[in-house]
Amino acid sequence: MPGRIIGVTVDDKGQPCLRMAMQTREQHIRRDKATSNICTAQALLANMAGAYAVYHGPDGIRDIATQIHALARVAHREIGKAGFTVSGSPFFDTFTVVVPSSAAIQAGAESVGANVRVIDPTRVGVSLGEGTSASDIRELLSGAFGIDNPNMDVSDEMLNVPGFHREEPILTHPIFNQHHSETQMLRYLKGLENKDLALNHSMISLGSCTMKLNATSQMLPVTWP
C-alpha cells in the first residue's frame, strides 16, 4: 500500500528518503532481547478487554458490577451475623474475616469447590467475581463458615458501593452502545477483520512475520467461564 507501509521522510543529512513503517506485530530484536512475543501477549488481552466492553456496553458492565457487589454484601452480612468479625465498608468485591483457624476455613471451602485467600493463621479473604452465583455463596457459607440456610435477600441499599458509586456516564463512544448480541458482535469483528491488511488479501512487503502463539498456560485461563 504505497504511502502507508512505505513513506517519504528525510534522513539525518536532510535528504529525502523512503522509510518502511513497521507495525507492532513485527519483530523488534535488540541483540539478545526480542519483545514481539510480549507485544503479542499483551495485545491479546487488550483486544479481549475491548471486545468485552463492546459486547456488554455500559449497561451490561454496570449490571455485572452491581451483581458482584450485591452478592459480596450478602456474604459479608451473613458471615458477620454468624459471629465472625468482618472488615468494614466500603468494599466492592473483597473483604476479610477473622477466624479461629484460616487453615480450617480453607479446607471447608475446598470441600465445596470454593477457595479463600489465607492472609495469616487467623484471617482469610473472600473475593467474588462475575462467575460467582447465589448458589456458590450458599455453598461457601455452609462449607467454610458453617452457615446453613443463609438469607440471600438483597435490599436496594446493597446495590451501590457507599460513597463510591459512579454517577457520570461510562463508555460513551457509539461503538460501546451498538453490538450487544452474538450476531451483531460477530459481524462487527468480521468488519474489523476485513479492514486489516493480511496475507490472504495482499502481500506484506517484509514477508510474513513469524507466527507466535501464547503459551497454553496463558490461553486456557481466559477461556474459563
C-alpha positions in Angstrom: 0.0 0.0 0.0 2.1 2.9 -1.3 2.2 5.8 1.2 1.1 3.7 4.1 3.7 0.9 4.5 6.3 2.9 2.5 6.5 6.6 3.3 8.8 9.5 2.4 10.8 11.2 5.1 14.2 12.8 5.4 17.5 11.3 6.6 20.0 12.7 9.1 21.5 14.8 6.3 18.2 16.4 5.3 17.9 14.4 2.1 14.6 12.7 1.0 14.4 9.0 1.7 12.0 6.2 1.8 11.2 4.5 5.1 9.2 1.4 6.0 6.6 1.8 8.7 6.7 -1.3 10.9 3.6 -2.4 12.7 3.7 -3.5 16.3 3.4 -7.2 15.4 6.7 -7.2 13.6 9.9 -8.3 15.2 11.8 -5.9 17.4 15.1 -7.5 18.1 17.8 -5.8 20.2 20.8 -8.0 20.5 19.6 -10.8 22.8 16.2 -9.3 23.5 13.0 -9.9 21.5 10.0 -8.0 22.6 7.4 -9.0 20.0 6.2 -12.0 22.0 5.5 -9.7 24.8 3.6 -7.3 22.5 1.6 -10.2 21.1 0.6 -11.5 24.5 -0.5 -8.0 25.8 -2.3 -7.2 22.6 -4.4 -10.4 23.0 -5.5 -9.3 26.5 -6.1 -5.7 25.4 -8.3 -6.8 22.5 -10.3 -9.2 24.7 -10.9 -6.4 27.2 -12.0 -4.1 24.4 -14.3 -6.7 22.9 -15.8 -7.4 26.3 -16.6 -3.8 26.8 -18.1 -3.5 23.3 -20.3 -6.6 23.8 -21.7 -5.7 27.3 -21.8 -1.9 26.9 -22.2 0.5 29.8 -25.5 -1.0 31.0 -24.1 -4.6 30.9 -20.9 -3.6 32.7 -22.9 -1.8 35.4 -25.3 -4.8 35.8 -22.4 -7.2 36.2 -20.6 -4.9 38.8 -23.9 -4.4 40.7 -24.5 -8.2 40.9 -20.9 -8.9 42.1 -21.2 -6.2 44.8 -24.7 -7.3 45.9 -23.6 -10.9 46.4 -20.5 -9.7 48.3 -22.7 -7.6 50.6 -24.9 -10.7 51.2 -21.9 -12.9 52.1 -20.4 -10.1 54.3 -23.7 -9.7 56.1 -24.4 -13.4 56.7 -20.8 -14.1 57.9 -21.0 -11.1 60.3 -24.4 -12.3 61.6 -22.8 -15.7 62.3 -20.5 -14.1 64.9 -17.3 -13.6 62.8 -15.5 -10.3 62.7 -15.6 -9.0 59.2 -13.8 -5.9 57.7 -15.9 -2.8 57.4 -17.2 -0.8 54.5 -16.7 0.4 51.9 -15.6 -2.5 49.7 -16.5 -3.7 46.2 -15.9 -7.5 45.8 -13.5 -8.4 48.6 -13.5 -8.4 52.4 -11.6 -10.1 55.2 -12.8 -12.3 58.0 -11.2 -13.0 61.4 -11.5 -16.8 62.0 -10.2 -19.3 64.7 -8.2 -21.1 62.0 -7.6 -20.0 58.5 -6.5 -23.5 57.5 -9.8 -25.0 58.7 -11.8 -22.4 56.8 -9.7 -23.0 53.7 -10.3 -26.8 54.0 -14.0 -26.2 54.4 -14.1 -24.0 51.3 -12.2 -26.6 49.2 -14.7 -29.3 50.3 -17.4 -27.5 48.3 -15.2 -26.5 45.4 -14.5 -22.9 46.6 -11.5 -21.0 47.7 -10.5 -18.3 50.2 -7.3 -16.3 50.5 -5.3 -17.3 53.6 -3.9 -13.9 54.8 -2.4 -15.3 58.1 -3.4 -18.0 60.6 -6.5 -16.1 61.8 -7.6 -14.1 58.8 -9.0 -15.1 55.4 -10.1 -13.0 52.4 -13.3 -13.6 50.5 -13.5 -12.4 46.9 -16.3 -12.7 44.4 -16.3 -12.3 40.6 -18.6 -12.3 37.6 -18.8 -16.1 37.6 -20.0 -16.2 41.2 -23.6 -17.2 41.7 -26.0 -17.2 44.6 -25.7 -21.0 44.9 -21.9 -20.6 45.1 -22.3 -18.2 48.0 -24.6 -20.7 49.8 -22.1 -23.5 49.4 -19.2 -21.3 50.6 -21.1 -20.1 53.6 -22.1 -23.6 54.5 -18.8 -25.4 53.8 -16.3 -22.9 55.1 -18.2 -21.0 57.8 -20.9 -23.5 58.9 -23.8 -21.2 58.0 -26.8 -23.1 56.8 -29.9 -21.6 55.1 -28.4 -18.1 54.8 -30.6 -15.1 54.0 -29.9 -14.3 50.3 -32.3 -11.3 50.1 -30.8 -8.1 48.6 -32.0 -4.6 49.5 -31.8 -1.6 47.2 -29.2 -0.1 49.6 -26.9 -3.0 48.9 -26.7 -2.4 45.2 -24.3 0.6 45.5 -20.8 0.9 47.0 -21.3 3.6 49.7 -19.7 6.8 48.8 -18.1 5.4 45.7 -20.9 4.8 43.3 -20.0 6.3 39.9 -22.6 8.7 38.6 -21.1 10.1 35.4 -21.6 8.1 32.1 -19.1 5.5 31.0 -18.3 4.0 27.6 -20.0 6.8 25.8 -18.5 6.2 22.4 -21.1 4.8 20.0 -19.3 1.5 19.4 -20.0 0.6 23.0 -23.7 1.0 22.5 -24.4 -0.9 19.3 -23.3 -4.6 19.3 -24.9 -6.4 22.2 -25.9 -9.7 20.6 -23.7 -12.6 19.4 -24.7 -12.0 15.8 -24.0 -8.2 16.0 -20.7 -8.8 17.7 -19.6 -11.4 15.1 -20.5 -9.0 12.2 -18.5 -6.2 13.9 -15.4 -8.4 14.4 -15.7 -9.6 10.8 -15.9 -6.0 9.7 -12.7 -5.2 11.6 -11.0 -8.3 10.0 -12.0 -7.1 6.5 -10.2 -3.8 7.1 -6.9 -5.4 8.0 -4.0 -5.8 5.6 -3.4 -9.6 5.7 -1.6 -12.2 3.6 -4.8 -13.6 2.3 -5.8 -10.2 0.8 -2.4 -8.8 -0.3 1.3 -9.2 0.3 3.2 -7.7 3.2 6.5 -6.2 1.9 8.5 -7.7 4.7 7.1 -11.2 4.2 5.1 -12.8 6.9 6.1 -12.3 10.4 7.0 -15.5 12.3 3.8 -16.8 13.8 3.8 -16.7 17.5 1.5 -18.5 19.9 0.8 -17.6 23.5 1.6 -20.4 25.9 -1.2 -22.9 26.7 -0.9 -21.9 30.3 -1.9 -18.3 29.3 -4.6 -19.3 26.8 -6.5 -21.8 28.9 -7.5 -19.4 31.8 -9.0 -16.8 29.5 -11.4 -19.4 28.2 -12.8 -20.4 31.6 -16.4 -19.4 32.5 
